[in-house]
Amino acid sequence: MTETKTCNKCGETKATSDGLVARGADMHARIVDGRTVLHLAADRDNGVKVIKLLLRQGVELNARDDEELTPLFYAPRVRS
């Protein structure tokens, strides 16, 4: 699975994320603009369960994308 597919699929739901983790998907993958799985999960407002799963997998909470934005930047946009 490519980095883009891993990031996009993992950000969808907790069940999808669990399945990808079980199959050894790279939770540290980045897509073209530098966003990580955590950036996408925060942007999609998938709830605390997906984000907790990703943090347990050791993803970097303060990872910066190509615009120097962290996943925390994306979270409030969804909830506004």
N, C-alpha and C positions, 0 to 999 in steps of 0.2 A: 504494500500500500504506500502511495506517495505521501510526502509530508502534508500536502494540501488536503488530501482525502482524510488523513488521520486527524488533522486539526478540525476540519469541517464536521466529520462524523462524531468526534469526541465531544464537541461542543453541543451536540443535539440533545441527548437525554442521559440520565444516569445509567439506564439499562444499556444503551449503546456504548457509553464510556466504560462500563464494567466489562463488556464483551471485548472491547479493544484492548483493555489492560490485560485481560486473561490471555489474549492471543499475542501479547508482547509488543503491541504498538508503541512507537516512540512518543512518549508524552512530552518530550522536550523539543518536538518538531516545531519548525517555524514555516509560515507561508511566505510568499514573495514579499509582502510588505513588512515582514519581521514580526508579525503577531504570533503569539503562541496559542496553544490549546486553551490556556487560561484566559487570554484576551478574548477569544471567541466565546467561551462559556459565559464570561461576564457580560459580553455584548448581547448575548441571546437571552439573558435573564432566565437561565435554567434552574435557578434556585441554589440553595446552599448545598444540597446533596452532591451535585456535580462538582462544585468548587472544592468541597471538602475531599472528595475522592481524588481530585487532581493534586491537591496539596499533600495528601498522604502518599502520592506517587513521587513526591519530591520536585514538582514543578516549581519554578522560581516565581515567587510572589511579586517581586519587583522587576521582572524582566521588562525591558523597554523595546518597543517596536521601532521601526525606521523613523518615526516622528518623535521618538523619545518618550512615548506615552506608556504608562504601566496599565495592567489589567484593571486597576482600581479606577482609572479615568473612565473606562467604558461602562462600568456598572451603574453609575448614577444616570446616564443618558437613558437607559431603558426604563428606569423607575420614575422618571419625570413626568 
